[in-house]
């Protein structure tokens, strides 16, 4: 595998940004790790970080390179700062950057497949909610979504039991904007996909039984379980664990297995 630290200019954000990229590399003498490269253009996982972290965190806290290596899967890890992956009312347009501009830039740099069945988006906590938001708002671009330790809405402006600091942050994200029918309307976008007869992305959702966002995960689980025939192939795992890297390290592997990219019965090694 190759690890590339990319720095480039974002027109959407109006500034230089950082993004780490893992690329598949076939090797015959690499010790201790299986590798593979798919024929043709590369499938790619767009992997999102949580609120306290940045684009380096998945490499520092998990073995994501080792997990992706036998799958021939590229991994793109952008930095979205503390943005909630939103086009912020008082800040930058991070939804536009991650959902629209970043894929165009990365496809111009690397031989990534532009087929929806070869593109996947996943994240944890803030990034899990971001993956659901982006994946459903741009459902034509993704074959599968992974949401770890999050719900469709981790925080709402009308929540009663949140700190004043968090309330101010939500105002910074959304202001007084009506979110219904926008990219932020996760449940509405899911319903729209079905109503319009579009192909739904598959969804893998996992949350720890001791996670402080478990109620939000249940709310999201209950919403998707209402769809007749499970059109999103929605899979929910509630396993022992909390809002920790032990949980995310295990469940990013389960999400990769959910993608069914490899003939191995279990890609964990």
Secondary structure, 3 states (H helix, E strand, C coil): CEEEEEEEEECCCCEEEEEEEEECCCCCCCCCCCCCCCCCCEEEEEEECCCCCCCCHHHHHCCHHHHHHCCCEEEEEECCCCCCCCECCCCCEHHHHHHHHHHHHHHHHCCECCCHHHEEEEEECHHHHHHHHHHHHCHHHCCEEEEECCCCCCCCCCCCCCCHHHHHHHHHHHCCCCCCCCCCCHHHHHHHHHHCCCCCCEEEEEEECCCCCHHHHHHHHHHHHCCCCCCCCCEEEEECCCCCHHHHHHHHHHHHHHHCCCCCCCCCC
